[in-house]
Amino acid sequence: MNPRIVQVKPLQGYKLSLEFSNGEKGVYDCSPLLSFGVFREIKDQDYFSKVKVQYGTVAWPHEQDICPDTLYMDSKRDARK
């Protein structure tokens, strides 16, 4: 099982700054999701900024979420750890 999310911060350009349960940090780019179904709503920057950690992953108020395994595998992590 991959690490889970313990902290999230929205960044410019539809990116999320993430901290994982193993102490690693990474940045996940949400922009490829913006044209898909329920994720269209996160195009609104005010709504995008309402992201929070929920059950080890990231979620928005209207129940959009991203699989924590996807967040871990597809994020760009700092190799200086």
C-alpha positions in Angstrom: 0.0 0.0 0.0 1.3 3.4 -0.9 1.5 6.3 1.7 -1.6 8.4 2.3 -2.0 12.1 2.3 -1.6 13.9 5.6 -1.5 17.5 4.4 -2.6 19.4 1.2 -2.2 22.9 0.0 -3.6 24.3 -3.3 -1.1 26.0 -5.6 -1.4 28.1 -8.7 -2.0 26.2 -12.0 -4.3 23.6 -10.5 -1.5 21.9 -8.6 -1.6 20.5 -5.1 1.3 20.5 -2.7 1.1 17.2 -0.8 2.7 15.7 2.3 2.5 11.9 2.5 2.3 9.7 5.6 5.9 8.5 5.0 7.2 12.1 5.2 7.7 12.6 1.5 6.4 15.7 -0.2 5.3 16.1 -3.7 3.3 18.2 -6.2 0.4 16.8 -8.1 -0.9 18.5 -11.3 -4.7 18.3 -11.4 -5.0 20.2 -14.8 -5.4 17.0 -16.9 -8.6 16.2 -14.9 -10.4 19.5 -15.5 -12.3 18.3 -18.6 -13.6 15.1 -17.0 -17.1 14.9 -15.5 -17.2 15.7 -11.8 -13.8 17.4 -11.9 -15.0 20.2 -14.2 -16.1 22.0 -11.1 -12.6 22.3 -9.8 -11.8 24.7 -12.7 -13.2 27.4 -10.5 -10.1 28.6 -8.6 -12.2 29.5 -5.5 -13.6 26.0 -5.4 -10.2 24.4 -6.1 -8.8 26.2 -3.1 -11.3 24.4 -0.8 -9.4 21.1 -1.1 -8.9 19.2 2.1 -7.5 16.0 3.4 -10.2 13.4 4.0 -9.6 9.7 4.7 -6.0 9.7 3.6 -6.6 11.5 0.3 -7.7 14.9 -1.1 -11.3 15.9 -1.5 -13.5 18.9 -2.4 -16.8 19.8 -0.8 -19.0 18.2 -3.5 -17.3 14.8 -3.0 -14.7 14.9 -5.8 -11.6 13.0 -4.7 -8.5 11.5 -6.2 -7.2 8.0 -5.4 -4.3 8.3 -2.9 -2.3 5.8 -4.9 -2.6 8.0 -8.0 -1.5 11.0 -6.0 1.5 9.2 -4.8 2.5 7.5 -8.0 1.9 10.5 -10.3 3.2 13.4 -8.0 6.6 14.9 -8.6 8.5 14.4 -5.3 11.5 16.1 -4.0 14.5 13.9 -4.6 16.6 15.7 -2.0 15.0 13.8 0.9 
